[in-house]
């Protein structure tokens, strides 16, 4: 049987065809006026995506490099920060902060647990004085979304000058992130998520106050990850170091494609529609969501029907259909699988994936009626009421 490999992970995501073509061409000299013009086009697209008027730092790293650059450029050893640790990537904020000598106060949440803004304010008040708050907008490991605006507002009621840094690596392009309007001092992003290009580029957007803090506040030793260098170079439509040229050309093409398709808001709407359809399919298949109260539009985390069987479901989807899902991470690895729906993914991709998932579950003895999940997802995508429940049990 012919099998096309298809990515349904939360990153990397399927590449946009125009990005593939652009990245496969000749590499121009990155200090030429022509390249400066193309880099400015990239900057314009990124400013729209992160909703900021300021230039962004563009680093040749993974998204973790953007998180580390934010910590290194905004904080100094001894600063106390509250870290929302709701999964693997929230915990990574804590690990980075500890590596730089910050006094880290963890606000731990159970997997999939929502976070009330007042809980953040209470933790900040209890730990005062607190210099910073480190948030994850879309906790990829659990498929949980957090209300960055509400959490930031609550934090500043408790500590008006608190510095807020946000991991939005899977959030940008899946849910609105308003860097300037919400006063986010640093927002980290990555190329391999909704931007539909390969891994290797990371972005940091800062509010106007954030750039002032980067320029004046931190005494932390840093060189490549010094955001001041990127701001100064971006003002000249340049990067401070040799950039990942091919990836930047791919990103330019992907940003053009996003603009032609309706802009970043249309990309966010696409992810939201697909996520809602995926969530509608899960109960129709007799499956439970890990984060039903605060689901991420970037990735849906689903509990396996039998505890411990998630890795086998992921393997069966890959081996039988060429569909690569994400497994769980850490303690969740045996029990959940995750379906990404950001970037270059459309309705037919999701419906086909769900049809394959039904077959895998039926083969494993999970009682369901073939077509139940697909029907629920299709109704959601069409804006229709859920179909009447199909009987479960053998076909």
N, C-alpha and C positions, 0 to 999 in steps of 0.2 A: 504494500500500500504506500502511495506517495504521501509523505509527511513533510509539511513545511514547518520549520521551527518558528515558534511564535512566543514572544515574551509577554507574560501577564504578571510580571513582578512590579514592585514599586520602584524599581531602578536597578539596572538600566531599563529603559523603556524602548519601544520600537522607534527606530530612526525615521525621520521624515525623508522621503526620497530626494527632495531638493537639498537637504543637508548632506546626504550621502554624496551627491554629485559635486557639491561645492567643496567638500572636504577632500575629495579625491583628485583635485586639480593641482596645478603647479603652485609652489609656495612662493609668494612674493616677498620682497625685502621689507621687513617690518619697520624700518625707519624712513621709508619713502613717504612723500606727500599723499600718494594714492592710497597707501595702506592706512595712513592717518584718517583719511576720509571714510574708509570702510570701518575703522574702529569706532569712529563717531556714530556711524549708523548702528553699530552694535550697542553703543552706549544709549542711544535714543530708545532702542527697543527694550533694553533692560530698565531704563528709567520708567517706562510705561508699565512694565511687568511688576516692578516693586513699588510703583506709585510714589516716586520721589522726583524732585527737581534737581538733585545733586548727582554728580558722576558717581559711578560705582567702582569699587576695586574689583579687578578681574585677575584672579590668580590661577596659575597652572598647578592646581592641586585637586584633591577630592573635596567634597563639602566639609569634611572634618577640618581641612586647612582653613576654611573660612571661619569656622567656629573658633579655632585656635587663634587666628589673627584678631578676632573680635576681643577675646579675653586678653591677649597680649597688648592690644592697643588701647583698651579702655580701663584696665585695672592694674593694680600694683600688689605685690606680695603683702599679705596682711589684711587686705580688704575683705570684708565679710559679704558673702553673696548667698542668697536663697536660690536653690536649684530645685525646679519642679522635676522630680525623678519618677516618671510614670511608665518607664520602659527603657529599653537598651539605649536609645539616643538621648533621653533625658539624663540617664546615668552618665553618658559620655560627657555632657556638660560638666558634671561633677568631677569626672576624672581629669578633664582639661584644667578646670579651676584648681584642683589640688596640685597638679603638676607645676602650676605657676605660683604656688605658695599662698593661694587665697584661703580664707577661713570659710569653709563651705558648710552651709546648713541645708540639709536635704529635706524637701517636702515630698515624702514618698506616697505613692498611690498604688493601689492594686491594679493589675492589668485591666484596661477597659473602663476604669473608674472615672467619672467626670470630676471636674474641679470647680467648686464654687469660688467666685472672686473673693468673698469675705474670708475664705480659708487662707488665701495668700496674704491678705492684709493682716490677719491675726498672726501668722507666722513671722511676718516682717516686724510687727510690733513687739512680739515676744523676743525676737532675736536682736533688737535694736542695740547699737546702730548698724544698719545694713546699707552697704554701698550699692549692691546690684541685685538684679533678678534675672535669672537665666531660664528661658522658656523654650518649649518645643511646640510649634503650632500644630503639626501633624505627627503624632508619635507612630512612626511607621511600623514598629515592632508589634503594636497592639491594634492598629487601625483606629486610633482614638484622635479626635480633634479637640483643640482647646481654643477658647474665645480669647484671642490675644488682646483685643481691644479692651474687653471687660477686665481681664486680669491686670493689664497695665494701668488702667484707671484706678482699680482697687489698690494696687501697689503704691501709686502716687498719692492716694488719700492717706496712706499710712506713712509714707516717706516721700515728700514732694520732689526731692532731688535724686531719687533712686535711678540708677542706670539700668536700662532694660535691653537685653540682647536676646534675639529670637533665632532659633533654628527653624527656618522656613524652607528647608531643602526639598521636602515633598509637598509643601503647602503652596508655594508660588506656582500659579497656573492651575491650581485645583481649588483654592479658596482665596478670597480677597485678603491681601496683606497691604496695609496702608502705612508705609514707612513714615512719611512726613506727617500726615494727618493724625496718626496715633502717637507720634513722638517716640518712635522706636529708635534707640540709639545705635543699634547694629542689627542687621537682618542678614542671615547667611542663606545662600542658595547654591545649587549645583546644576551642572549642564545635563546630567543623564536622567533627569526626571521629566517634568512637563515640557522642557525645552527641546526634547526630541533629538539630541545630539549625543555622541559618545561621552563616557566619563572622562574627566581630566580638567575641566574648568570649574572654578568656584567663584562665587560673587559675594561681596559684602556691600550692602546699601546702608547708609547712615542718614538719620535726620539731620537737619542743620545743627542742632545741639550736639548730636553724636559726633559730627565732624569737628566741632569745636573741642569736644572732650578728647578726641583722638589726637588733636594737635597740641593740646596743652596739659593733659592730665597724667597719663601713665608714665612711670619711670621704669617700667619693665624692659629689660634688655630684649631687643628684637632687631631683625634685619630684613630677611625676605618677607616676613609676615607683618612688617610695619605698615599699617594702613596709610600713614602720612605720605609714604613714597608713592603709593598708588593714586592718592588724591592729587598730588602735585603733577604726576605724569598725565593723569586723565585730563587735567586742565589744558594740556597740549595735545590731546587726542593720541596719547602714547601710553605705553606700559613701562614701568621702571626696569624690567628685566625682559629677556627674550620671551615672548609669549608663545603659547601653543597655537601657532599660526593656522594650521589646518583646522583645528577645532573652532577657532574664531571665525573662519570663513564659513564653516558649517553652521555655526550659531547665527551668523548674519543671514544666511538663507532661511533658517528655521524661523527667525524673528520676522522676516519678510512674509513668510507663509502664515504666521500667526496674525499679522496685521491684515493680510488679504482675506483671512477667514473671519474677521470681525474683531480682532484684537484680543487682549488678555482676558477680558470679561467673557468672550465667547468660549475661550478655552476652559475657563473655570466652569461655565455652564455645562460644557460637554462632560467634564469630570463629574459634576454633581448629578447629571442625568444618569450616567452609567453607574455611579455608586448607588443611587436610589434603586435602580433596576436590579442591581446585584443583591442589595439588601432585601428586596421584595422576593427574589428567587429563593433565598436561604430557607425561610420557614416553609415555603411551598415544597421544599425538598426534605423537610423534617430536620433541618439543621439550625443551630443556634449561632447568633452573632456574639463575638467576644465583647464588643463595645456598643450595645444597642442604644444606650442613653446619649452617647457623644461620638457618633461614627465619623470617621474621616472620609472626605470625598476623594481622597487619593488612593486609598487601599482599604479593602474590606477584609477583616479577620474573621474566620469562620471556625467554629469548633468541629472537630472531626466527630462523626457519629459514634465512634467507639474510641474511648481514651487510649492514646498511644498509637493510633493508626494514621495520624496525619502524614508522616513521612512516606508511608506506602501510597497514599492517595496522590501526593505530589509526584512520586516516582511513576505511578501508573499514568497520570496525565502526560508526563513527559514522554514515556516510552511508547504509549499507544497512539497519542495524538500529536506529539511534538510541541505540546503546550507547557511552557515553563511557568509554574506558579512559584510563589515564595513559601517556604516552610516557616515554622515558628522559630523563635530565637530564645536562647537561654532555657529557663524552666518551661517555656511554652512550646518548645520544639516538638515534643511528642503529640501535642494535643490540638494544634491549630494549623490551618493553611491560610494563605493570604492571596487575594486577587487584586492586582493593581489595575487602575483604569484612568491613568493620567497620560497626557501627551497624545501621541498618534494612535489612538484607539477609538473605534467607532461602534455603532450599535451592532453591526453584524459580527464584529470580533467577539463581543460579549455574548451574544446569543449562541454563536457556535461553541464558545468555551463552555457555556452552561449545558449544552446538549452533550458535549463530551464528558462533563462532570457527572451528568445523570448516568451515562453508560458505565463509568467507572464505579459509581456507588452501587448500581444494580448488580454489577459483576461481583461486588464484595458483599452482597447479601443485604444491603440496606433497603428496607421496604419503601418503595415509592412508585408512583405511576409515571412512566416515561412521558416527558413533555410538560410536567407540572412546573418545573422551574423556569423553563423557557417561556411558557405561557404567562407566568407571573411577571417575568422581566419584560416581555413584549408589551404587556398591558401597561406597565409602568412607563416604558419609553413612549407609548402612544398617548399617555395622559388619561388612561382609562381606569375604571375601577378594577380591583383585583378579580380575576376569574373565580368562579365557584370552585371550591376545593375539589380536586380529583381524588378518587379513592386511593388509599395506599395499599400496599401489599403486592404480591406477585402480579406480573403483567398478564 
